[in-house]
Amino acid sequence: MSFDVPDDRKYLESHEWATTDQPTRIGISDFAQDELGDVVFVELPDEGDTISHDEPFGVVESIKAVSDLYAPVSGEIVAVNEALHDQPELVNEDPYGDGWLLEIEVSDDSEFEELMDADEYEAQIV
Amino acid sequence: MVTRRPPLYEVHEDRGAGFTDFGGWEMPVEFDSIRAEHTAVREAAGIFDVSHMGEIRVEGPDAETLMQRLTTNDIASMDPGDAQYACITDEDGVIHDDTMTYRLPGGDYLFVPNAGHDEEAEQRWVDYRDGHDLDAEVSNETADWAMFAVQGPDAVGLAADAVDALGAPLGEESDDLADLSRFTATRATVAGVDCLVARTGYTGEDGVEILCDAEDAEVVWGAFDCQPCGLGARDTLRMEQGLLLSGQDFHPEENPRTPYEAGVGFTVDLDTEFVGRDALAAQQEAGVDETFIGLTLQERGVARHGYEITHDGETVGEVTSGTMSPTLDEAIALGYLPTELAEDGTEVAVVIRGEEKRAEVTTPPFIDQ
């Protein structure tokens, strides 16, 4: 089975992605959504909260399991994907698009250096 | 421990199934999506590979006595072709496993312990037989059998189409599998293969369970054109019905429960002689302190195995199983509460990641059939 790994963003080992622009969008990878199966509930922090690189910031519940979400980069949350409240399945249907989780104002650009690019991430999931 | 695999492991792998370890078996957990598989079973039909279930054959002059002494239900009432659900209890009445017993058309008994429980069941039967000088042969045939469940409103029709010919006992009076009563079994030929077909299941839907020689598994599996389903959907389907999962909703060491506490008192026949009978008779007389209950969450979140249940801020119980119900789109859970809180409508809370989420006691099944 092959998974979509777009090369316009960077990845954390625990399967979250971050775009490299400002503000930065954060979500989970195609591989991660497939592993979780049907997502039924996403618990996210609020706008104005801050998240920290490689620290848990929320959880995603699928029918079969609950999984922590880790922040690829640190920063202040400027937007939360409210659509997931009623349509958590967007995480399965479009993990890199409409299924995004948060937008943050990144506080330390150098953290992007610690993330994997698409090729490195793809090598990890095969 | 060596992981065991069902006969059709490679067939499922080629079909794109994801696998999980369950009771020492590497089994398909999901073929497409739990939701899609669950919905297929509620609305049409699905087929599950349940070859991880054990099969123990008991035969010989004292087979009936041995079965009677080690299961809680009345084995003596079974005719060839009958199926019966029962618990396997110890001297304290604590459930070690729950099982379906089939009285085979030839008269032997074949009972089905849960995944990974076949060896301890075999041992329990052999020890009891030897300790009581009973004349019976006990054979663990788990590796010899494949077992499939075809479940859903269309399942019996699909099975009737797949059957070429009926054997004993149903074949003696009918040529239509649809005439098979609930909780009975019959010999039947499916795609040329001799099978035991039982009108039983673990989903709350109508349907059949089919046992065949492991060598013929692929032919029988291939005779059903319906949604393949994994253990994920099997779990959500049984939870919506409030059906127990051995080792999770009861466990002889981690969560010892009697049939009365676990809501399966109907499997206990106190007029028979079995291991645990006296303890259960005393408990039936005194009443149970704790009772198996269902919960529906009133706030967002999913309750899962091991989460605390509170009432007025005090811990009063624990969730044993929980999920988001695909049928209801509501979080549902099973667990135990003190009997005085077990009334429908009682407001409690489930602690999810440190936060109390309101929940209401609801007697399962959660969905109407």
Interface residues (C-beta under 8 A of the other chain):
Chain A: M1 G37 D38 V40 F41 E43 V59 E61 I63 K64 V66 N92
Chain B: G16 V29 E30 S33 I34 R35 G232 D235 T236 R300 G301 V302 R304 T323 M324 P326 R353
